[in-house]
Structure formats: C-alpha cells, structure tokens
Amino acid sequence: MTILITGARGQIGRVVVDRLHSAGLPVRAASARPAELTVPAGVGTVELVLDRPETFSAALDGVKQVFLYPNPAGIDELIKAATAAGVEHVVLLSSSSVLAPGAESEPLALHHSQVERALADSGLTATFLRPGAFNSNARGWARTIGQSLPVQLAYPEAEVASIHPDDVADVAVAALTGDALTGRSLTGRSLTLSGPESLSFRRQLALIGEAVGREIPVERISRAEQERQMAAFMPEPMVASLLKGWEAADGKAEDIADTTASLLGRPARTFAQWARENAHVFTA
Ligand SMILES: NC(=O)c1ccc[n+]([C@@H]2O[C@H](COP(=O)([O-])OP(=O)(O)OC[C@H]3O[C@@H](n4cnc5c(N)ncnc54)[C@H](OP(=O)(O)O)[C@@H]3O)[C@@H](O)[C@H]2O)c1
C-alpha cells in the first residue's frame, strides 16, 4: 500500500509527500540525500540513488505506487526492481517537451521521453504527467532582481503558459489516489498540463514587480550574449534547446492545456499568485 515519492527534496515531491500524508496515506520519501529531507512526523525516509541500484530494494519494499522524477540513468534497473517488488502503478513527472516538434533529437525532451518509453515497454501501469514550464523557473531571475539590476533577455516577448508547481503536485496526488480523493481515475493516461494563461517573460517580470512593489527593468540582449551567460551554469545542449524554444515562442501565445483545470475541478493557479507567494525570493 505504501507510496514511494522520489525527488522528495524537490519542489513537487515535497508537496506530494505532505498532501498524501495529510490524507492519511502511507508515504515513504526517497532522496539521494535523505539526511536533507524535511518531512512531516510519521513519514519514513529512504536513500534512493538512480545510479546505485543497490539502494532500490529497500526503497521499494512493500511499495505499490511510485511517484517518479524523470532520469534515464538507472531507469531499466529501477523498473526491474519495481516489478520484482510488486509495484502496480508509476506516476511519472515528465514534460510537455516530449510533444514538441523535433523532440526525438532535443536533449531536454529525450531526458523525459527515454523514461516514458522504458515505462511504456515495461508492463508496469504508468501515468505520465506532462507539464510545460514551471512558474518557479522565474527564480533564475532572483539574484538579478534582488540586486536591482535589469533582467537581460534575448527574447523578452517569448510566451509561456507556465504552471504553478503546486498544481503539478495536486494532479500527481489525484493520479496516485484515483477514486479515493477525486472520484476520477487518471491511471494509465498521459496528461498535458499548463498554467491558465500565456504570458511573455516581460509580463511575468511585471507581475513579479507588482509583487515586490517596484518596477523591474528588462534589457534586450543578443542571442549570442544570452548563450554565453547561460553556458556558465548549464550544459551546452540544454542552452541550445532552451534558446531554440524561446525563439520559437517569441511573440506567440502558448496553448493552454485545459487538463489542469478539468482534472483539479478548479482554475489553475495564476502566475500572479505564484509571484505574490514567492516575493521574498526576489527581495533578498
Ligand atoms: N522546471 C521546469 O520548467 C520543468 C518543466 C517540465 C518538467 N520538469 C521536470 O520536473 C522535475 C523537477 O524539476 P525542478 O526544477 O522543479 O527540480 P526540483 O524539484 O527542485 O529538484 C529535483 C531533484 O533534484 C535533486 N536536488 C538536487 N539539488 C537539490 C536542492 N538543492 N534542493 C532540492 N532538491 C535538489 C532532488 O533529488 P534528490 O533529493 O534525490 O537529490 C530533487 O528532487 C525535473 O526533473 C524536470 O525534468 C521541469
């Protein structure tokens, strides 16, 4: 009956653990660094390292469902161990990037599609959550905004229908609890998820500005300069993937996935709400 939550230190995993535990369900929180987990009293923790298969059997002991963070490293071994342990259902935190044109050769999409494929081929029942960009990606601007510097962007008018991480967590909980909490079974489905509105980066920054009480200047820079800045903290193929996506989204509204609202039975949380909840991140 136990539900294993991988990535329990992460922003989605942490919320899924809290929600399931509050609902009275037996949860085990897994992390590569279990000592750094903060979980509610009564929640068991376990070490799970994807490139160390020897950590799998203890983590999966007595587990019927897994909430899985995507990582192709070790996925075949993990599936083998999950099958042997009697796991019945895996809910994967995938990404809408798997649906984009050219996904077969995009590193960002492949990171997710390889895990989807391994699960689809495994015989395990799997539910794929495919959110687009998270609102929390805006945290990447925190230091610049905190220092009152202009945010430099090559594509300030690129639009994203980004999603509140808590909405992803709520859909994950619905998928793991099935009829128990929502009255709807999502088992075995592939669910595209987005926020409720398509916003340019410039508009997101204006909303963060409203949340922190001052205007945030935006400075347009060249693509080459943006590439140089991102390459300082990100692998080159990832930089290329992201820039290509933003170029394609320049001045174009992103489709809204109505799945988020229809699955939750309420409107998806707005970016403005996320900005208000996280204003402290931008004022340090
Ligand atoms: N960001 C997006 O726009 C987006 C969009 C679609 C899909 N996704 C998918 O969603 C997943 C979650 O992305 P995220 O950006 O929100 O990451 P996150 O949940 O904050 O962290 C992901 C995992 O990284 C490990 N980690 C490493 N350093 C950490 C730290 N300082 N604090 C907390 N955790 C840390 C944790 O696993 P351990 O504890 O096991 O080390 C954690 O569960 C990604 O795998 C991505 O593929 C993201």
The ligand as a MOL file (V3000), in Angstrom:
LIG
                    3D

  0  0  0     0  0            999 V3000
M  V30 BEGIN CTAB
M  V30 COUNTS 48 52 0 0 0
M  V30 BEGIN ATOM
M  V30 1 N 11.4010 23.2750 -14.4470 0
M  V30 2 C 10.5520 23.1060 -15.4520 0
M  V30 3 O 10.1400 24.0450 -16.1480 0
M  V30 4 C 10.0600 21.7100 -15.7720 0
M  V30 5 C 9.0700 21.5540 -16.7470 0
M  V30 6 C 8.5970 20.2610 -17.0280 0
M  V30 7 C 9.1250 19.1770 -16.3320 0
M  V30 8 N 10.0970 19.3690 -15.3800 0 CHG=1
M  V30 9 C 10.6300 18.1960 -14.6520 0
M  V30 10 O 10.3410 18.3530 -13.2830 0
M  V30 11 C 11.4270 17.8630 -12.4950 0
M  V30 12 C 11.5920 18.7680 -11.3020 0
M  V30 13 O 12.2170 19.9410 -11.7170 0
M  V30 14 P 12.5220 21.1070 -10.7040 0
M  V30 15 O 13.2510 22.1220 -11.4680 0
M  V30 16 O 11.2730 21.5010 -10.0100 0 CHG=-1
M  V30 17 O 13.5330 20.4380 -9.6670 0
M  V30 18 P 13.3700 20.1940 -8.1160 0
M  V30 19 O 12.0600 19.5360 -7.8640 0
M  V30 20 O 13.6400 21.4300 -7.3540 0
M  V30 21 O 14.5770 19.1790 -7.8210 0
M  V30 22 C 14.6700 17.9750 -8.4860 0
M  V30 23 C 15.5110 16.9830 -7.6930 0
M  V30 24 O 16.8630 17.3630 -7.7210 0
M  V30 25 C 17.5100 16.9660 -6.5010 0
M  V30 26 N 18.1480 18.1420 -5.9270 0
M  V30 27 C 19.4190 18.4690 -6.1930 0
M  V30 28 N 19.7590 19.5840 -5.5260 0
M  V30 29 C 18.6870 19.9800 -4.8050 0
M  V30 30 C 18.4370 21.0700 -3.9140 0
M  V30 31 N 19.3620 21.9900 -3.6150 0
M  V30 32 N 17.2100 21.1980 -3.3470 0
M  V30 33 C 16.2520 20.3090 -3.6490 0
M  V30 34 N 16.4500 19.2510 -4.4770 0
M  V30 35 C 17.6500 19.0830 -5.0650 0
M  V30 36 C 16.4730 16.3700 -5.6270 0
M  V30 37 O 16.5380 14.9650 -5.6740 0
M  V30 38 P 17.3900 14.1540 -4.5750 0
M  V30 39 O 16.9200 14.5830 -3.2390 0
M  V30 40 O 17.1250 12.7180 -4.8560 0
M  V30 41 O 18.8210 14.5430 -4.7960 0
M  V30 42 C 15.1980 16.9000 -6.2270 0
M  V30 43 O 14.1200 16.0560 -6.0180 0
M  V30 44 C 12.6590 17.8270 -13.3950 0
M  V30 45 O 13.2020 16.5560 -13.3160 0
M  V30 46 C 12.1560 18.1470 -14.7850 0
M  V30 47 O 12.5000 17.1250 -15.6510 0
M  V30 48 C 10.5600 20.6000 -15.0890 0
M  V30 END ATOM
M  V30 BEGIN BOND
M  V30 1 1 1 2
M  V30 2 2 2 3
M  V30 3 1 2 4
M  V30 4 1 4 5
M  V30 5 2 4 48
M  V30 6 2 5 6
M  V30 7 1 6 7
M  V30 8 2 7 8
M  V30 9 1 8 9
M  V30 10 1 8 48
M  V30 11 1 9 10
M  V30 12 1 9 46
M  V30 13 1 10 11
M  V30 14 1 11 12
M  V30 15 1 11 44
M  V30 16 1 12 13
M  V30 17 1 13 14
M  V30 18 2 14 15
M  V30 19 1 14 16
M  V30 20 1 14 17
M  V30 21 1 17 18
M  V30 22 2 18 19
M  V30 23 1 18 20
M  V30 24 1 18 21
M  V30 25 1 21 22
M  V30 26 1 22 23
M  V30 27 1 23 24
M  V30 28 1 23 42
M  V30 29 1 24 25
M  V30 30 1 25 26
M  V30 31 1 25 36
M  V30 32 1 26 27
M  V30 33 1 26 35
M  V30 34 2 27 28
M  V30 35 1 28 29
M  V30 36 1 29 30
M  V30 37 2 29 35
M  V30 38 1 30 31
M  V30 39 2 30 32
M  V30 40 1 32 33
M  V30 41 2 33 34
M  V30 42 1 34 35
M  V30 43 1 36 37
M  V30 44 1 36 42
M  V30 45 1 37 38
M  V30 46 2 38 39
M  V30 47 1 38 40
M  V30 48 1 38 41
M  V30 49 1 42 43
M  V30 50 1 44 45
M  V30 51 1 44 46
M  V30 52 1 46 47
M  V30 END BOND
M  V30 END CTAB
M  END
